[in-house]
Amino acid sequence: VQLQASGGGLVQAGDSLRLSCAASGRAFSITAMGWFRQAPGKEREFVSTITWSSSDAYYADSVRGRFTISRDKSKNTAYLQMNSLKPEDTAVYYCALRSGYGSTWSLFRVAEYDYWGQGTQVTVSS
Protein backbone atom coordinates (compact mmCIF):
# COMPACT_ATOMS: atom_id res chain seq x y z
CA VAL A 1 0.00 0.00 0.00
CA GLN A 2 1.30 3.43 -0.92
CA LEU A 3 0.10 6.72 0.49
CA GLN A 4 0.76 9.86 -1.52
CA ALA A 5 0.35 13.08 0.42
CA SER A 6 0.23 16.47 -1.22
CA GLY A 7 -0.90 20.04 -0.69
CA GLY A 8 1.64 21.43 1.72
CA GLY A 9 3.32 24.76 1.26
CA LEU A 10 4.39 28.09 2.69
CA VAL A 11 1.56 30.38 3.77
CA GLN A 12 0.97 33.32 6.06
CA ALA A 13 -0.88 33.18 9.35
CA GLY A 14 -4.61 33.16 8.76
CA ASP A 15 -4.35 31.48 5.36
CA SER A 16 -5.71 28.08 4.37
CA LEU A 17 -4.30 24.91 2.86
CA ARG A 18 -5.86 21.63 1.81
CA LEU A 19 -3.88 18.44 2.16
CA SER A 20 -4.73 15.29 0.24
CA CYS A 21 -3.70 11.71 0.82
CA ALA A 22 -4.38 9.08 -1.81
CA ALA A 23 -4.01 5.39 -1.04
CA SER A 24 -3.13 2.89 -3.74
CA GLY A 25 -2.02 -0.69 -4.01
CA ARG A 26 -3.43 -4.17 -4.23
CA ALA A 27 -5.93 -5.84 -1.98
CA PHE A 28 -6.04 -3.50 0.95
CA SER A 29 -8.81 -2.33 3.23
CA ILE A 30 -9.24 0.97 5.02
CA THR A 31 -10.92 1.36 8.37
CA ALA A 32 -9.52 4.81 9.10
CA MET A 33 -7.20 7.43 7.69
CA GLY A 34 -5.54 10.01 9.82
CA TRP A 35 -3.19 12.94 9.82
CA PHE A 36 -0.28 13.43 12.19
CA ARG A 37 2.35 16.13 12.27
CA GLN A 38 5.89 16.48 13.50
CA ALA A 39 7.67 19.73 14.20
CA PRO A 40 11.48 19.90 14.50
CA GLY A 41 12.64 18.49 17.80
CA LYS A 42 9.19 17.23 18.74
CA GLU A 43 7.42 13.91 18.66
CA ARG A 44 4.88 13.06 16.02
CA GLU A 45 1.46 14.12 17.23
CA PHE A 46 -2.12 13.33 16.33
CA VAL A 47 -4.00 15.94 14.31
CA SER A 48 -7.17 14.33 12.97
CA THR A 49 -8.62 11.04 11.81
CA ILE A 50 -11.73 9.77 10.08
CA THR A 51 -13.33 6.35 10.13
CA TRP A 52 -13.85 5.02 6.66
CA SER A 53 -17.27 3.42 6.86
CA SER A 54 -19.16 5.90 9.03
CA SER A 55 -17.05 9.01 8.41
CA ASP A 56 -16.70 9.77 12.12
CA ALA A 57 -14.14 12.53 12.54
CA TYR A 58 -11.86 13.26 15.47
CA TYR A 59 -9.57 16.20 16.10
CA ALA A 60 -6.80 17.29 18.40
CA ASP A 61 -7.85 20.14 20.66
CA SER A 62 -5.28 22.40 19.02
CA VAL A 63 -6.96 22.18 15.60
CA ARG A 64 -10.61 21.61 16.41
CA GLY A 65 -12.75 24.30 14.80
CA ARG A 66 -10.03 25.22 12.29
CA PHE A 67 -9.31 21.93 10.50
CA THR A 68 -11.80 19.65 8.78
CA ILE A 69 -11.09 16.09 7.69
CA SER A 70 -13.06 14.35 4.98
CA ARG A 71 -12.77 11.33 2.73
CA ASP A 72 -13.76 10.16 -0.71
CA LYS A 73 -14.23 6.41 -0.61
CA SER A 74 -14.39 6.11 -4.39
CA LYS A 75 -10.90 7.59 -4.66
CA ASN A 76 -9.41 6.07 -1.48
CA THR A 77 -8.45 9.61 -0.57
CA ALA A 78 -8.57 11.62 2.63
CA TYR A 79 -8.41 15.39 2.84
CA LEU A 80 -7.48 17.84 5.55
CA GLN A 81 -8.81 21.35 5.08
CA MET A 82 -6.78 23.67 7.27
CA ASN A 83 -8.13 27.16 7.89
CA SER A 84 -6.93 30.01 10.07
CA LEU A 85 -3.44 28.59 10.08
CA LYS A 86 -1.08 29.62 12.85
CA PRO A 87 2.73 29.58 13.03
CA GLU A 88 2.48 26.77 15.57
CA ASP A 89 0.88 24.60 12.87
CA THR A 90 4.24 24.51 11.10
CA ALA A 91 5.33 20.90 10.77
CA VAL A 92 5.70 17.99 8.42
CA TYR A 93 2.25 16.47 8.03
CA TYR A 94 1.95 12.71 7.59
CA CYS A 95 -1.08 10.78 6.50
CA ALA A 96 -1.64 7.30 7.81
CA LEU A 97 -3.92 4.39 7.06
CA ARG A 98 -5.35 1.79 9.40
CA SER A 99 -6.45 -1.41 7.76
CA GLY A 100 -7.56 -3.35 10.83
CA TYR A 101 -10.14 -2.76 13.50
CA GLY A 102 -9.60 -1.32 16.95
CA SER A 103 -11.06 0.89 19.60
CA THR A 104 -11.88 4.52 19.04
CA TRP A 105 -9.33 5.76 21.57
CA SER A 106 -6.58 3.92 19.72
CA LEU A 107 -7.14 6.05 16.62
CA PHE A 108 -5.12 8.80 18.29
CA ARG A 109 -2.04 6.61 18.57
CA VAL A 110 0.78 6.49 15.99
CA ALA A 111 1.15 2.74 16.53
CA GLU A 112 -2.44 2.11 15.48
CA TYR A 113 -1.75 2.83 11.82
CA ASP A 114 -0.34 0.32 9.38
CA TYR A 115 0.86 2.51 6.51
CA TRP A 116 2.33 5.98 6.31
CA GLY A 117 2.82 8.57 3.62
CA GLN A 118 6.07 10.40 2.97
CA GLY A 119 5.03 13.64 4.64
CA THR A 120 4.33 17.10 3.28
CA GLN A 121 5.78 20.29 4.74
CA VAL A 122 3.46 22.99 6.01
CA THR A 123 5.10 26.26 6.98
CA VAL A 124 3.08 29.14 8.40
CA SER A 125 4.81 32.49 8.70
CA SER A 126 3.71 35.16 11.15
PyRosetta script that sets phi, psi and omega in degrees:
from pyrosetta import init, pose_from_sequence

init()
pose = pose_from_sequence("VQLQASGGGLVQAGDSLRLSCAASGRAFSITAMGWFRQAPGKEREFVSTITWSSSDAYYADSVRGRFTISRDKSKNTAYLQMNSLKPEDTAVYYCALRSGYGSTWSLFRVAEYDYWGQGTQVTVSS")
pose.set_psi(1, 132.8)
pose.set_omega(1, 176.9)
pose.set_phi(2, -118.1)
pose.set_psi(2, 139.4)
pose.set_omega(2, 175.8)
pose.set_phi(3, -116.6)
pose.set_psi(3, 124.8)
pose.set_omega(3, -179.8)
pose.set_phi(4, -113.1)
pose.set_psi(4, 110.3)
pose.set_omega(4, 179.2)
pose.set_phi(5, -97.2)
pose.set_psi(5, 145.1)
pose.set_omega(5, 178.8)
pose.set_phi(6, -153.0)
pose.set_psi(6, 167.6)
pose.set_omega(6, 174.0)
pose.set_phi(7, 109.2)
pose.set_psi(7, -5.2)
pose.set_omega(7, 179.1)
pose.set_phi(8, -70.5)
pose.set_psi(8, 172.7)
pose.set_omega(8, 178.5)
pose.set_phi(9, 170.0)
pose.set_psi(9, -172.7)
pose.set_omega(9, 178.5)
pose.set_phi(10, -106.5)
pose.set_psi(10, 120.9)
pose.set_omega(10, -179.0)
pose.set_phi(11, -134.9)
pose.set_psi(11, 170.8)
pose.set_omega(11, 176.2)
pose.set_phi(12, -95.4)
pose.set_psi(12, 158.5)
pose.set_omega(12, 177.5)
pose.set_phi(13, -56.0)
pose.set_psi(13, 135.4)
pose.set_omega(13, -178.3)
pose.set_phi(14, 95.6)
pose.set_psi(14, -15.1)
pose.set_omega(14, 179.9)
pose.set_phi(15, -78.3)
pose.set_psi(15, 178.1)
pose.set_omega(15, -179.6)
pose.set_phi(16, -125.8)
pose.set_psi(16, 154.4)
pose.set_omega(16, 172.2)
pose.set_phi(17, -142.7)
pose.set_psi(17, 154.5)
pose.set_omega(17, 175.2)
pose.set_phi(18, -125.9)
pose.set_psi(18, 118.0)
pose.set_omega(18, 177.1)
pose.set_phi(19, -93.5)
pose.set_psi(19, 146.2)
pose.set_omega(19, 175.9)
pose.set_phi(20, -126.0)
pose.set_psi(20, 150.0)
pose.set_omega(20, 177.0)
pose.set_phi(21, -141.4)
pose.set_psi(21, 112.8)
pose.set_omega(21, -178.3)
pose.set_phi(22, -105.9)
pose.set_psi(22, 129.8)
pose.set_omega(22, 178.6)
pose.set_phi(23, -100.3)
pose.set_psi(23, 138.5)
pose.set_omega(23, 178.3)
pose.set_phi(24, -144.7)
pose.set_psi(24, 163.0)
pose.set_omega(24, -180.0)
pose.set_phi(25, 141.4)
pose.set_psi(25, -168.1)
pose.set_omega(25, -177.2)
pose.set_phi(26, -112.2)
pose.set_psi(26, 135.3)
pose.set_omega(26, 169.3)
pose.set_phi(27, 50.9)
pose.set_psi(27, 60.3)
pose.set_omega(27, 175.5)
pose.set_phi(28, -126.6)
pose.set_psi(28, 157.9)
pose.set_omega(28, 176.4)
pose.set_phi(29, -120.1)
pose.set_psi(29, 156.2)
pose.set_omega(29, 178.9)
pose.set_phi(30, -125.0)
pose.set_psi(30, 125.8)
pose.set_omega(30, 171.5)
pose.set_phi(31, -109.1)
pose.set_psi(31, -21.9)
pose.set_omega(31, 176.0)
pose.set_phi(32, -162.7)
pose.set_psi(32, 151.0)
pose.set_omega(32, 170.6)
pose.set_phi(33, -130.9)
pose.set_psi(33, 138.3)
pose.set_omega(33, -174.8)
pose.set_phi(34, -135.0)
pose.set_psi(34, 168.9)
pose.set_omega(34, 176.1)
pose.set_phi(35, -123.9)
pose.set_psi(35, 133.8)
pose.set_omega(35, 174.1)
pose.set_phi(36, -126.3)
pose.set_psi(36, 164.2)
pose.set_omega(36, 177.6)
pose.set_phi(37, -142.2)
pose.set_psi(37, 154.2)
pose.set_omega(37, -179.8)
pose.set_phi(38, -140.2)
pose.set_psi(38, 118.3)
pose.set_omega(38, 176.2)
pose.set_phi(39, -92.1)
pose.set_psi(39, 157.9)
pose.set_omega(39, -179.3)
pose.set_phi(40, -55.9)
pose.set_psi(40, 130.1)
pose.set_omega(40, 177.8)
pose.set_phi(41, 78.5)
pose.set_psi(41, 4.0)
pose.set_omega(41, -178.7)
pose.set_phi(42, -120.7)
pose.set_psi(42, 163.0)
pose.set_omega(42, 177.2)
pose.set_phi(43, -78.1)
pose.set_psi(43, 158.2)
pose.set_omega(43, 175.3)
pose.set_phi(44, -66.8)
pose.set_psi(44, 133.6)
pose.set_omega(44, -176.7)
pose.set_phi(45, -126.8)
pose.set_psi(45, 151.6)
pose.set_omega(45, 179.2)
pose.set_phi(46, -68.7)
pose.set_psi(46, 138.8)
pose.set_omega(46, 175.3)
pose.set_phi(47, -115.1)
pose.set_psi(47, -55.8)
pose.set_omega(47, -175.8)
pose.set_phi(48, -164.3)
pose.set_psi(48, 155.5)
pose.set_omega(48, 175.4)
pose.set_phi(49, -150.7)
pose.set_psi(49, 158.6)
pose.set_omega(49, -179.7)
pose.set_phi(50, -139.4)
pose.set_psi(50, 134.1)
pose.set_omega(50, 176.4)
pose.set_phi(51, -79.4)
pose.set_psi(51, 141.9)
pose.set_omega(51, -168.3)
pose.set_phi(52, -75.9)
pose.set_psi(52, -38.7)
pose.set_omega(52, -175.2)
pose.set_phi(53, -79.2)
pose.set_psi(53, -44.3)
pose.set_omega(53, -174.6)
pose.set_phi(54, -103.8)
pose.set_psi(54, -4.4)
pose.set_omega(54, 178.1)
pose.set_phi(55, 60.1)
pose.set_psi(55, 33.0)
pose.set_omega(55, 173.9)
pose.set_phi(56, -75.1)
pose.set_psi(56, 131.4)
pose.set_omega(56, -175.7)
pose.set_phi(57, -112.9)
pose.set_psi(57, 144.3)
pose.set_omega(57, 179.5)
pose.set_phi(58, -134.6)
pose.set_psi(58, 146.4)
pose.set_omega(58, -175.5)
pose.set_phi(59, -136.1)
pose.set_psi(59, 150.4)
pose.set_omega(59, 168.1)
pose.set_phi(60, -70.4)
pose.set_psi(60, 149.9)
pose.set_omega(60, -179.5)
pose.set_phi(61, -57.3)
pose.set_psi(61, -34.0)
pose.set_omega(61, -175.5)
pose.set_phi(62, -68.3)
pose.set_psi(62, -18.0)
pose.set_omega(62, -177.1)
pose.set_phi(63, -119.7)
pose.set_psi(63, -9.7)
pose.set_omega(63, -177.6)
pose.set_phi(64, -59.4)
pose.set_psi(64, 132.5)
pose.set_omega(64, -177.8)
pose.set_phi(65, 92.1)
pose.set_psi(65, -16.2)
pose.set_omega(65, 178.3)
pose.set_phi(66, -113.5)
pose.set_psi(66, -33.5)
pose.set_omega(66, -178.5)
pose.set_phi(67, -106.6)
pose.set_psi(67, 147.2)
pose.set_omega(67, 175.8)
pose.set_phi(68, -134.1)
pose.set_psi(68, 126.0)
pose.set_omega(68, 177.5)
pose.set_phi(69, -100.2)
pose.set_psi(69, 145.1)
pose.set_omega(69, 176.9)
pose.set_phi(70, -148.6)
pose.set_psi(70, 171.0)
pose.set_omega(70, 178.5)
pose.set_phi(71, -147.2)
pose.set_psi(71, 152.3)
pose.set_omega(71, 175.5)
pose.set_phi(72, -120.3)
pose.set_psi(72, 104.0)
pose.set_omega(72, -175.7)
pose.set_phi(73, -63.7)
pose.set_psi(73, -34.2)
pose.set_omega(73, -177.5)
pose.set_phi(74, -66.8)
pose.set_psi(74, -23.6)
pose.set_omega(74, -179.0)
pose.set_phi(75, -109.0)
pose.set_psi(75, 1.8)
pose.set_omega(75, -175.7)
pose.set_phi(76, 50.1)
pose.set_psi(76, 44.7)
pose.set_omega(76, -174.4)
pose.set_phi(77, -128.7)
pose.set_psi(77, 138.4)
pose.set_omega(77, 173.8)
pose.set_phi(78, -114.1)
pose.set_psi(78, 149.6)
pose.set_omega(78, -178.4)
pose.set_phi(79, -126.8)
pose.set_psi(79, 152.1)
pose.set_omega(79, 173.4)
pose.set_phi(80, -132.4)
pose.set_psi(80, 106.2)
pose.set_omega(80, 176.0)
pose.set_phi(81, -86.5)
pose.set_psi(81, 120.6)
pose.set_omega(81, -176.4)
pose.set_phi(82, -115.5)
pose.set_psi(82, 113.6)
pose.set_omega(82, 179.2)
pose.set_phi(83, -112.0)
pose.set_psi(83, 163.0)
pose.set_omega(83, 177.5)
pose.set_phi(84, 49.2)
pose.set_psi(84, 49.5)
pose.set_omega(84, -176.3)
pose.set_phi(85, -64.2)
pose.set_psi(85, 145.9)
pose.set_omega(85, -179.3)
pose.set_phi(86, -120.7)
pose.set_psi(86, 157.3)
pose.set_omega(86, 177.2)
pose.set_phi(87, -56.2)
pose.set_psi(87, -32.0)
pose.set_omega(87, 180.0)
pose.set_phi(88, -72.4)
pose.set_psi(88, -6.0)
pose.set_omega(88, 173.5)
pose.set_phi(89, -82.5)
pose.set_psi(89, -6.9)
pose.set_omega(89, -179.5)
pose.set_phi(90, -62.1)
pose.set_psi(90, 125.3)
pose.set_omega(90, -177.5)
pose.set_phi(91, -179.5)
pose.set_psi(91, 170.7)
pose.set_omega(91, 166.3)
pose.set_phi(92, -87.5)
pose.set_psi(92, 127.2)
pose.set_omega(92, -178.1)
pose.set_phi(93, -101.6)
pose.set_psi(93, 128.9)
pose.set_omega(93, -179.3)
pose.set_phi(94, -115.6)
pose.set_psi(94, 135.0)
pose.set_omega(94, 170.4)
pose.set_phi(95, -96.8)
pose.set_psi(95, 154.3)
pose.set_omega(95, -175.8)
pose.set_phi(96, -144.0)
pose.set_psi(96, 151.6)
pose.set_omega(96, -177.2)
pose.set_phi(97, -125.6)
pose.set_psi(97, 133.7)
pose.set_omega(97, 172.6)
pose.set_phi(98, -107.8)
pose.set_psi(98, 127.9)
pose.set_omega(98, -178.2)
pose.set_phi(99, -104.0)
pose.set_psi(99, -15.6)
pose.set_omega(99, 179.7)
pose.set_phi(100, -100.8)
pose.set_psi(100, -169.4)
pose.set_omega(100, 179.8)
pose.set_phi(101, -114.3)
pose.set_psi(101, 145.9)
pose.set_omega(101, 178.9)
pose.set_phi(102, -160.9)
pose.set_psi(102, -174.4)
pose.set_omega(102, -179.5)
pose.set_phi(103, -76.6)
pose.set_psi(103, 161.6)
pose.set_omega(103, -179.9)
pose.set_phi(104, -63.8)
pose.set_psi(104, -42.0)
pose.set_omega(104, -176.3)
pose.set_phi(105, -63.1)
pose.set_psi(105, -26.8)
pose.set_omega(105, -178.2)
pose.set_phi(106, -73.6)
pose.set_psi(106, -14.4)
pose.set_omega(106, 179.5)
pose.set_phi(107, -64.8)
pose.set_psi(107, -16.0)
pose.set_omega(107, -178.3)
pose.set_phi(108, -89.6)
pose.set_psi(108, -2.6)
pose.set_omega(108, -175.1)
pose.set_phi(109, -99.0)
pose.set_psi(109, 135.9)
pose.set_omega(109, 176.9)
pose.set_phi(110, -56.2)
pose.set_psi(110, -41.8)
pose.set_omega(110, -174.4)
pose.set_phi(111, -67.2)
pose.set_psi(111, -13.4)
pose.set_omega(111, -176.9)
pose.set_phi(112, -74.6)
pose.set_psi(112, -20.3)
pose.set_omega(112, -172.2)
pose.set_phi(113, -96.4)
pose.set_psi(113, 143.3)
pose.set_omega(113, -173.5)
pose.set_phi(114, -94.6)
pose.set_psi(114, -28.6)
pose.set_omega(114, -176.4)
pose.set_phi(115, -135.2)
pose.set_psi(115, 147.2)
pose.set_omega(115, -177.0)
pose.set_phi(116, -131.8)
pose.set_psi(116, 145.0)
pose.set_omega(116, 173.1)
pose.set_phi(117, -82.2)
pose.set_psi(117, 178.3)
pose.set_omega(117, -173.6)
pose.set_phi(118, -82.4)
pose.set_psi(118, -12.9)
pose.set_omega(118, -179.4)
pose.set_phi(119, 94.8)
pose.set_psi(119, 145.3)
pose.set_omega(119, 176.5)
pose.set_phi(120, -135.7)
pose.set_psi(120, 133.5)
pose.set_omega(120, -174.5)
pose.set_phi(121, -80.2)
pose.set_psi(121, 131.0)
pose.set_omega(121, 172.1)
pose.set_phi(122, -119.8)
pose.set_psi(122, 121.8)
pose.set_omega(122, 179.5)
pose.set_phi(123, -124.4)
pose.set_psi(123, 124.5)
pose.set_omega(123, -178.9)
pose.set_phi(124, -116.5)
pose.set_psi(124, 117.6)
pose.set_omega(124, -179.9)
pose.set_phi(125, -93.4)
pose.set_psi(125, 151.3)
pose.set_omega(125, -177.8)
pose.set_phi(126, -90.4)
pose.dump_pdb("model.pdb")
